[in-house]
């Protein structure tokens, strides 16, 4: 067993049998070198510089783009799958982490280079030189969407473009064009100053003419106002006559509205009386219908009760029939069991019967001649076991007679 205490900014993952059993920042742990593997990844941010001097703009001019990328590991499981962060006791761990992060920086710079090449090839040299901030934003957005960066478990903190420089000849040409532009602006300023003096003289003359025009306009406005006053007085007189006519019409309308209101009230009262009469009739009809419905419900309930009693009787009869049928089946089963038991007793008695005893009983009922014949038959069957056997003529005749009778019985 070994003990190791890691730095606070080290993200440690302990692997056993191919599975991560423990992980976290700055762990302190005991481990067995034979069964345990440890991976150590940095949790701090890293700055990676890049400089691409072989970029070509849309107008076929070479430029050099320099910048810095700030990145850090956020998905340590993906990062450890793509890069080697294994820990070996006694080795230069942090030198190995530095070389691994350098490899990661190289991969990120390759992705950034592809993005920068696409962006630079879309613009001319003048636009590319002025779009450093825009290019940095585009790089950050593209890296956030790139699947390769996601698989590496890296998050881009920021990208800064430090400089976009064209080659020497292009820079001199741009400087010459800018210098000529500045000189042109100087000449334009001199011409504008001269034009301003001429413009001032023209403005003074225009002001004098405008003053005379304004005096004439004021006199014309005075005459127009006098004519407007006359038209206003005439309009006021017409308005007064119109207001008198409107008052008369309003009085007539009020009288008509009063008459209509009275007629409406009378009609409303008549409608209310009719509604009350209709409601009374509806109430009587409803009460009558409710009573008829109640009587029907009672009759239906009584009929249902009778039907239920008949149904219960039928169910009870069926239940008794089923019980009787089951009882008969049970009795038949019991009877069959008894007969089987009796037959089994007889068979058991025959099986246990002594064969020799039965033969002895059968022989006890035979006559002497038959017994003698049976004895000589047994002697013949066991002749190979007998040495010498003497027999008199009388005995032989008796045995012959017994054998003859046995043969006649067997044939019969």
KABELSUL-V529736 format. One record per residue. N is the residue number from 1. RES is the residue in three letters. SS is DSSP state (H for helix, E for strand, L for the rest). PSI is psi in whole degrees, 0 to 359 (* if undefined). OMEGA is omega in whole degrees, -180 to 180 (999 if undefined). Layout:
BEGIN
n: <N	N>
res: <RES	RES>
ss: <SS	SS>
psi: <PSI	PSI>
omega: <OMEGA	OMEGA>
END
This chain:
BEGIN
n: <1	2	3	4	5	6	7	8	9	10	11	12	13	14	15	16	17	18	19	20	21	22	23	24	25	26	27	28	29	30	31	32	33	34	35	36	37	38	39	40	41	42	43	44	45	46	47	48	49	50	51	52	53	54	55	56	57	58	59	60	61	62	63	64	65	66	67	68	69	70	71	72	73	74	75	76	77	78	79	80	81	82	83	84	85	86	87	88	89	90	91	92	93	94	95	96	97	98	99	100	101	102	103	104	105	106	107	108	109	110	111	112	113	114	115	116	117	118	119	120	121	122	123	124	125	126	127	128	129	130	131	132	133	134	135	136	137	138	139	140	141	142	143	144	145	146	147	148	149	150	151	152	153	154	155	156	157	158	159	160	161	162	163	164	165	166	167	168	169	170	171	172	173	174	175	176	177	178	179	180	181	182	183	184	185	186	187	188	189	190	191	192	193	194	195	196	197	198	199	200	201	202	203	204	205	206	207	208	209	210	211	212	213	214	215	216	217	218	219	220	221	222	223	224	225	226	227	228	229	230	231	232	233	234	235	236	237	238	239	240	241	242	243	244	245	246	247	248	249	250	251	252	253	254	255	256	257	258	259	260	261	262	263	264	265	266	267	268	269	270	271	272	273	274	275	276	277	278	279	280	281	282	283	284	285	286	287	288	289	290	291	292	293	294	295	296	297	298	299	300	301	302	303	304	305	306	307	308	309	310	311	312	313	314	315	316	317	318	319	320	321	322	323	324	325	326	327	328	329	330	331	332	333	334	335	336	337	338	339	340	341	342	343	344	345	346	347	348	349	350	351	352	353	354	355	356	357	358	359	360	361	362	363	364	365	366	367	368	369	370	371	372	373	374	375	376	377	378	379	380	381	382	383	384	385	386	387	388	389	390	391	392	393	394	395	396	397	398	399	400	401	402	403	404	405	406	407	408	409	410	411	412>
res: <UNK	UNK	UNK	UNK	UNK	UNK	UNK	UNK	UNK	UNK	UNK	UNK	UNK	UNK	UNK	UNK	UNK	UNK	UNK	UNK	UNK	UNK	UNK	UNK	UNK	UNK	UNK	UNK	UNK	UNK	UNK	UNK	UNK	UNK	UNK	UNK	UNK	UNK	UNK	UNK	UNK	UNK	UNK	UNK	UNK	UNK	UNK	UNK	UNK	UNK	UNK	UNK	UNK	UNK	UNK	UNK	UNK	UNK	UNK	UNK	UNK	UNK	UNK	UNK	UNK	UNK	UNK	UNK	UNK	UNK	UNK	UNK	UNK	UNK	UNK	UNK	UNK	UNK	UNK	UNK	UNK	UNK	UNK	UNK	UNK	UNK	UNK	UNK	UNK	UNK	UNK	UNK	UNK	UNK	UNK	UNK	UNK	UNK	UNK	UNK	UNK	UNK	UNK	UNK	UNK	UNK	UNK	UNK	UNK	UNK	UNK	UNK	UNK	UNK	UNK	UNK	UNK	UNK	UNK	UNK	UNK	UNK	UNK	UNK	UNK	UNK	UNK	UNK	UNK	UNK	UNK	UNK	UNK	UNK	UNK	UNK	UNK	UNK	UNK	UNK	UNK	UNK	UNK	UNK	UNK	UNK	UNK	UNK	UNK	UNK	UNK	UNK	UNK	UNK	UNK	UNK	UNK	UNK	UNK	UNK	UNK	UNK	UNK	UNK	UNK	UNK	UNK	UNK	UNK	UNK	UNK	UNK	UNK	UNK	UNK	UNK	UNK	UNK	UNK	UNK	UNK	UNK	UNK	UNK	UNK	UNK	UNK	UNK	UNK	UNK	UNK	UNK	UNK	UNK	UNK	UNK	UNK	UNK	UNK	UNK	UNK	UNK	UNK	UNK	UNK	UNK	UNK	UNK	UNK	UNK	UNK	UNK	UNK	UNK	UNK	UNK	UNK	UNK	UNK	UNK	UNK	UNK	UNK	UNK	UNK	UNK	UNK	UNK	UNK	UNK	UNK	UNK	UNK	UNK	UNK	UNK	UNK	UNK	UNK	UNK	UNK	UNK	UNK	UNK	UNK	UNK	UNK	UNK	UNK	UNK	UNK	UNK	UNK	UNK	UNK	UNK	UNK	UNK	UNK	UNK	UNK	UNK	UNK	UNK	UNK	UNK	UNK	UNK	UNK	UNK	UNK	UNK	UNK	UNK	UNK	UNK	UNK	UNK	UNK	UNK	UNK	UNK	UNK	UNK	UNK	UNK	UNK	UNK	UNK	UNK	UNK	UNK	UNK	UNK	UNK	UNK	UNK	UNK	UNK	UNK	UNK	UNK	UNK	UNK	UNK	UNK	UNK	UNK	UNK	UNK	UNK	UNK	UNK	UNK	UNK	UNK	UNK	UNK	UNK	UNK	UNK	UNK	UNK	UNK	UNK	UNK	UNK	UNK	UNK	UNK	UNK	UNK	UNK	UNK	UNK	UNK	UNK	UNK	UNK	UNK	UNK	UNK	UNK	UNK	UNK	UNK	UNK	UNK	UNK	UNK	UNK	UNK	UNK	UNK	UNK	UNK	UNK	UNK	UNK	UNK	UNK	UNK	UNK	UNK	UNK	UNK	UNK	UNK	UNK	UNK	UNK	UNK	UNK	UNK	UNK	UNK	UNK	UNK	UNK	UNK	UNK	UNK	UNK	UNK	UNK	UNK	UNK	UNK	UNK	UNK	UNK	UNK	UNK	UNK	UNK	UNK	UNK	UNK	UNK	UNK	UNK	UNK	UNK	UNK	UNK	UNK	UNK	UNK	UNK	UNK	UNK	UNK>
ss: <L	E	E	E	E	L	L	L	L	E	E	E	E	E	E	E	L	L	E	E	E	E	E	E	E	L	L	E	E	E	E	L	L	L	L	L	E	E	E	E	E	E	L	L	L	E	E	E	E	E	E	E	E	E	E	E	L	L	L	L	L	E	E	E	E	E	E	E	E	E	E	E	E	L	L	H	H	H	H	H	H	H	L	L	L	E	L	L	L	L	L	L	H	H	H	H	H	H	H	H	H	H	H	H	H	H	H	H	H	H	H	H	H	H	H	H	H	H	H	H	H	L	L	L	H	H	H	H	H	H	L	H	H	H	H	H	H	H	H	H	H	H	H	H	H	L	H	H	H	H	H	L	L	E	E	E	E	E	E	E	E	E	E	E	E	E	L	H	H	H	H	H	H	H	H	H	H	H	H	H	H	H	H	H	H	H	H	H	H	H	H	H	H	H	H	H	H	H	H	H	H	H	H	H	H	H	H	H	H	H	H	H	H	H	H	H	H	H	H	H	H	H	H	H	H	H	H	H	H	H	H	H	H	H	H	H	H	H	H	H	H	H	H	H	H	H	H	H	H	H	H	H	H	H	H	H	H	H	H	H	H	H	H	H	H	H	H	H	H	H	H	H	H	H	H	H	H	H	H	H	H	H	H	H	H	H	H	H	H	H	H	H	H	H	H	H	H	H	H	H	H	H	H	H	H	H	H	H	H	H	H	H	H	H	H	H	H	H	H	H	H	H	H	H	H	H	H	H	H	H	H	H	H	H	H	H	H	H	H	H	H	H	H	H	H	H	H	H	H	H	H	L	L	L	H	H	H	H	H	H	H	H	H	H	L	L	L	H	H	H	H	H	H	H	H	H	H	H	H	H	H	L	H	H	H	L	L	L	L	L	L	L	H	H	H	H	H	H	H	H	H	H	H	H	H	H	H	H	H	H	H	L>
psi: <138	152	137	133	120	163	156	331	15	126	116	136	124	125	129	130	37	7	144	117	342	140	153	178	135	45	153	128	157	139	157	120	336	332	355	137	146	137	133	122	145	145	1	166	151	148	126	123	150	150	116	112	9	33	144	130	178	337	25	45	137	138	159	126	124	143	179	136	129	124	163	157	131	325	93	330	317	319	319	337	328	336	161	105	27	145	128	125	130	349	167	90	311	333	321	319	320	318	324	317	329	320	320	319	321	318	318	319	325	319	318	321	318	320	315	321	316	317	318	323	346	346	158	173	322	319	321	320	327	2	40	311	318	319	320	318	319	319	316	315	316	322	325	330	349	130	327	319	320	319	331	350	29	142	133	117	318	158	131	129	114	338	145	107	130	173	172	314	318	321	319	320	318	322	320	318	320	323	317	324	319	316	322	321	325	313	319	327	320	314	323	325	319	317	329	322	315	321	324	317	319	323	321	315	319	324	320	315	320	327	316	320	321	324	317	323	323	316	319	322	324	314	320	323	320	317	325	322	316	315	326	317	315	319	323	319	317	323	322	316	320	323	321	316	320	322	314	315	325	320	314	319	322	319	316	320	323	315	316	323	318	315	320	320	319	316	322	321	316	318	322	319	316	320	318	317	316	319	321	315	318	322	317	314	320	318	319	316	322	320	316	319	322	317	317	318	320	316	317	322	319	316	319	323	318	315	322	320	317	318	320	322	316	317	319	319	316	322	318	320	318	318	319	317	318	322	317	318	322	319	318	321	318	317	316	322	319	314	319	322	320	314	320	322	320	316	320	321	316	321	324	1	139	116	321	321	321	316	321	319	320	322	332	336	354	158	164	321	315	320	320	318	318	325	316	330	319	325	319	323	329	31	329	345	353	136	290	137	119	137	133	160	321	317	323	320	320	320	320	315	319	322	321	316	320	322	322	320	321	320	323	*>
omega: <179	177	179	175	-177	180	-178	-179	176	175	-171	175	-180	-175	174	180	177	-179	178	-179	-179	179	179	-179	172	-177	169	-172	168	-179	178	-177	-176	-174	-172	172	-178	174	-177	180	-180	178	-179	178	-179	177	178	-180	176	178	-179	-175	-178	-179	-178	-180	-179	177	171	176	-180	177	178	-180	179	180	-179	177	175	-176	178	178	178	177	-172	179	177	-178	-179	175	-177	-176	-177	176	-177	-178	177	-179	179	179	179	-172	-173	172	177	177	179	179	178	179	175	176	177	179	179	179	179	180	177	177	180	-180	178	179	-178	179	179	-178	-178	-177	-180	-172	175	-172	-179	-180	-179	-178	-175	-172	-179	-179	179	180	179	178	179	-180	180	-179	-179	178	178	-179	-174	-179	-179	178	179	180	178	-179	-175	171	-180	179	-180	178	179	175	-177	-180	173	-172	173	177	-171	-177	179	179	178	179	179	178	179	179	179	179	178	179	179	178	177	178	177	178	179	179	178	180	-179	178	178	179	179	179	178	-179	179	178	180	-180	180	179	179	179	179	179	-180	179	179	180	-179	178	180	179	178	179	180	179	179	179	180	179	178	179	178	178	178	180	-180	179	179	179	179	178	178	180	179	178	-180	179	178	179	179	178	179	179	179	178	178	179	179	179	179	179	178	179	179	179	179	179	179	179	179	179	180	178	179	178	178	178	180	179	179	179	179	179	179	179	178	179	179	180	-180	179	180	179	179	179	179	179	179	179	179	180	179	180	180	179	179	178	180	180	179	180	180	179	178	-180	178	178	179	-179	-179	179	178	180	180	178	179	-180	-180	179	179	-180	178	179	180	179	179	179	-180	180	179	178	179	179	179	180	180	179	180	178	-180	-180	180	179	178	-179	-177	-176	179	-176	-179	179	179	178	179	179	180	180	-179	-179	180	176	-176	-179	-179	179	180	179	180	-180	179	176	177	178	179	179	-179	-176	-178	180	-176	179	-178	-178	-179	-176	179	180	180	180	179	179	-180	-179	180	178	180	180	179	179	179	180	178	180	-179	178	177	999>
END
